[in-house]
């Protein structure tokens, strides 16, 4: 196992030689962690490749660790605004309903025993995150409308299985409620991307030119967005 220091973090990775690959690729896998694949190179070259993608690697590690692997219980991880947070479940008969709190270090759920089921727990967490998505992302939409001068006719939040967002022909912007799991730079990119669609409906050169006016680093953000599974 190779290790590379990056700020206050140490990234551990393995190198997997593959002579058939023309370029070097980095993957982040739940069971194996960070894997660098490609033709044989020196340790210094390998470390440099890892450091070049360090921010992306750390982000992906957080996402991979937070993937739901089954039962929601104390110790599970909840993804919120690009980070993975500890979940603490407390059975508390003094509560008449399930209550979810977030302390910026963990999620705490007070759970009456009579409501202690995976279905009710999952629904309570989903409803909490939905409210946060509507509240926080709506504010950012207003911010970016003022910033760009682009205006949506309406804003809607809903669960989407394959897309982070969309813009209708009537310029209504629809945001996937799960976007609250993304880090802020990607949420902002999603919002501006859809706002630009109120002006240009296709992904033409005109669209990307307009997007670059408001978000010059859109290419890097678009690449990161492509790595995020809905």
C-alpha positions as CSV (number, residue, x, y, z in Angstrom):
1,X,0.0,0.0,0.0
2,X,1.4,3.4,-1.1
3,X,0.7,6.6,0.9
4,X,0.8,10.2,-0.1
5,X,0.3,13.2,2.3
6,X,-2.2,15.8,1.1
7,X,-2.7,18.6,3.6
8,X,-3.9,17.0,6.9
9,X,-5.0,13.9,5.0
10,X,-3.0,10.8,3.9
11,X,-4.2,9.1,0.8
12,X,-3.5,5.4,0.6
13,X,-3.5,3.7,-2.8
14,X,-2.5,0.6,-4.6
15,X,-0.9,0.5,-8.1
16,X,-2.3,-2.0,-10.5
17,X,0.0,-2.5,-13.6
18,X,-1.8,-2.9,-16.9
19,X,0.4,-2.7,-20.0
20,X,-2.6,-2.5,-22.3
21,X,-3.8,0.8,-21.0
22,X,-2.7,3.9,-22.9
23,X,-3.2,6.3,-20.0
24,X,-3.3,6.0,-16.3
25,X,-6.6,5.8,-14.5
26,X,-7.7,6.3,-10.9
27,X,-10.7,4.5,-9.4
28,X,-12.1,4.6,-5.9
29,X,-13.7,1.3,-4.9
30,X,-15.5,0.4,-1.7
31,X,-13.6,-2.8,-1.1
32,X,-10.2,-1.8,-2.5
33,X,-10.0,1.9,-1.9
34,X,-7.9,4.1,-4.3
35,X,-6.5,2.2,-7.2
36,X,-4.1,3.6,-9.8
37,X,-4.1,1.6,-13.0
38,X,-1.7,1.8,-16.0
39,X,1.7,1.0,-17.4
40,X,4.6,0.7,-14.9
41,X,5.9,4.1,-13.7
42,X,8.2,5.2,-10.8
43,X,6.9,5.8,-7.3
44,X,7.4,9.5,-7.7
45,X,5.3,9.6,-10.9
46,X,2.6,7.6,-9.3
47,X,2.5,9.8,-6.2
48,X,2.3,12.9,-8.5
49,X,-0.7,11.4,-10.4
50,X,-2.5,10.8,-7.1
51,X,-1.8,14.3,-5.8
52,X,-3.1,15.8,-9.1
53,X,-6.5,14.3,-8.4
54,X,-6.3,14.4,-4.6
55,X,-9.4,16.7,-4.1
56,X,-11.5,14.4,-6.4
57,X,-10.2,11.3,-4.6
58,X,-11.1,12.6,-1.2
59,X,-14.6,13.6,-2.4
60,X,-15.1,10.1,-3.9
61,X,-13.9,8.3,-0.8
62,X,-16.6,10.2,1.2
63,X,-19.2,9.2,-1.3
64,X,-18.2,5.6,-1.4
65,X,-18.1,5.3,2.4
66,X,-21.6,6.8,2.6
67,X,-23.3,4.4,0.2
68,X,-26.1,2.6,2.0
69,X,-25.0,-0.9,2.5
70,X,-28.2,-2.1,4.3
71,X,-29.8,-1.4,7.6
72,X,-30.0,2.1,9.0
73,X,-28.5,2.0,12.5
74,X,-26.2,3.9,14.8
75,X,-22.9,4.1,13.0
76,X,-24.4,4.3,9.5
77,X,-23.3,7.2,7.4
78,X,-25.5,9.9,5.9
79,X,-24.3,12.0,2.9
80,X,-25.1,15.7,3.2
81,X,-23.5,18.6,1.3
82,X,-20.7,16.5,0.0
83,X,-19.6,14.9,3.3
84,X,-20.4,11.7,5.1
85,X,-21.8,12.1,8.6
86,X,-22.3,9.6,11.5
87,X,-25.8,8.6,12.3
88,X,-26.9,8.2,16.0
89,X,-30.3,6.6,16.7
90,X,-31.7,7.0,20.2
91,X,-34.8,5.2,21.3
92,X,-36.7,7.8,23.3
93,X,-40.2,7.2,24.6
94,X,-40.6,10.9,25.5
95,X,-40.9,11.7,21.8
96,X,-44.3,11.1,20.2
97,X,-42.8,11.1,16.6
98,X,-39.5,10.6,15.0
99,X,-37.3,13.7,15.2
100,X,-34.1,14.3,13.2
101,X,-31.4,16.8,14.2
102,X,-28.1,17.7,12.6
103,X,-25.3,19.1,14.6
104,X,-22.7,19.6,11.8
105,X,-20.8,16.6,13.2
106,X,-23.5,14.0,13.1
107,X,-27.2,13.2,12.5
108,X,-29.2,12.4,15.7
109,X,-32.6,10.6,15.4
110,X,-34.9,10.4,18.4
111,X,-37.0,7.3,17.8
112,X,-40.1,6.2,19.8
113,X,-40.0,2.4,20.0
114,X,-43.5,2.2,18.5
115,X,-42.2,3.8,15.4
116,X,-39.0,1.8,15.3
117,X,-38.9,0.4,11.8
118,X,-36.5,0.8,8.9
119,X,-39.3,2.1,6.7
120,X,-40.3,4.9,9.1
121,X,-36.7,5.7,9.9
122,X,-35.7,6.0,6.2
123,X,-38.8,8.1,5.5
124,X,-38.0,10.5,8.4
125,X,-34.5,11.0,7.1
126,X,-35.6,11.4,3.6
127,X,-38.2,14.0,4.6
128,X,-35.6,15.9,6.7
129,X,-33.2,16.0,3.8
130,X,-35.9,17.1,1.4
131,X,-36.8,20.1,3.6
132,X,-33.1,21.0,3.7
133,X,-32.8,20.7,-0.1
134,X,-35.8,23.0,-0.7
135,X,-34.6,25.5,1.9
136,X,-30.9,25.7,1.1
137,X,-31.0,25.2,-2.7
138,X,-33.8,27.6,-3.2
139,X,-31.7,30.3,-1.6
140,X,-28.8,29.5,-4.0
141,X,-31.2,29.6,-7.0
142,X,-32.2,33.1,-6.0
143,X,-28.6,34.1,-5.5
144,X,-27.6,32.8,-9.0
145,X,-30.6,34.4,-10.7
146,X,-29.4,37.7,-9.4
147,X,-25.8,36.9,-10.2
148,X,-26.4,35.8,-13.8
149,X,-29.5,37.8,-14.8
150,X,-31.1,34.5,-15.8
151,X,-34.6,33.8,-14.4
152,X,-36.6,30.6,-14.1
153,X,-40.4,30.7,-14.3
154,X,-40.8,28.2,-11.5
155,X,-38.7,26.0,-9.2
156,X,-39.7,22.4,-8.3
157,X,-38.0,19.7,-6.2
158,X,-38.6,16.1,-6.8
159,X,-37.0,12.6,-6.7
160,X,-35.3,11.8,-10.0
161,X,-33.7,8.5,-10.8
162,X,-31.4,9.5,-13.6
163,X,-30.9,13.2,-13.6
164,X,-29.7,15.9,-11.1
165,X,-31.9,18.5,-12.7
166,X,-33.7,19.7,-15.8
167,X,-35.2,22.8,-17.4
168,X,-38.6,22.6,-19.2
169,X,-39.5,24.4,-22.4
170,X,-41.5,26.8,-20.1
171,X,-38.3,27.5,-18.2
172,X,-39.4,25.7,-15.0
173,X,-36.3,24.3,-13.3
174,X,-36.6,21.0,-11.6
175,X,-34.0,19.9,-9.0
176,X,-33.4,16.4,-7.8
177,X,-33.9,16.5,-4.0
178,X,-30.9,14.2,-3.7
179,X,-28.8,17.2,-4.9
180,X,-28.5,18.1,-1.2
181,X,-26.0,15.3,-1.0
182,X,-23.6,17.1,-3.4
183,X,-20.9,19.5,-2.2
184,X,-21.7,23.2,-2.7
185,X,-19.6,23.8,-5.8
186,X,-21.5,21.1,-7.6
187,X,-24.9,22.3,-6.4
188,X,-24.0,25.8,-7.7
189,X,-22.8,24.2,-11.0
190,X,-26.1,22.4,-11.3
191,X,-28.1,25.5,-10.7
192,X,-26.2,27.7,-13.1
193,X,-26.3,24.9,-15.7
194,X,-30.1,24.7,-15.6
195,X,-30.4,28.5,-15.5
196,X,-28.4,28.8,-18.7
197,X,-31.0,26.4,-20.2
198,X,-33.6,29.1,-19.7
199,X,-31.7,30.9,-22.5
200,X,-30.3,28.1,-24.6
201,X,-32.2,24.8,-24.6
202,X,-29.5,22.6,-26.3
203,X,-25.9,21.8,-25.3
204,X,-24.6,23.7,-28.2
205,X,-21.5,25.9,-28.4
206,X,-23.7,28.8,-27.6
207,X,-24.8,27.1,-24.3
208,X,-21.2,26.3,-23.2
209,X,-20.1,29.9,-24.1
210,X,-23.0,31.3,-22.0
211,X,-22.2,29.0,-19.1
212,X,-18.5,29.9,-19.1
213,X,-19.5,33.6,-18.7
214,X,-21.0,32.8,-15.3
215,X,-18.8,29.8,-14.3
216,X,-15.4,29.9,-15.9
217,X,-14.3,26.6,-14.3
218,X,-17.3,24.7,-15.6
219,X,-15.2,22.0,-17.3
220,X,-13.7,20.8,-14.1
221,X,-17.1,21.0,-12.3
222,X,-18.8,19.1,-15.2
223,X,-16.2,16.4,-14.9
224,X,-16.8,16.1,-11.2
225,X,-20.5,16.0,-11.7
226,X,-20.2,13.2,-14.2
227,X,-18.5,11.1,-11.4
228,X,-21.5,11.5,-9.1
229,X,-24.1,8.8,-9.4
230,X,-27.7,9.9,-9.0
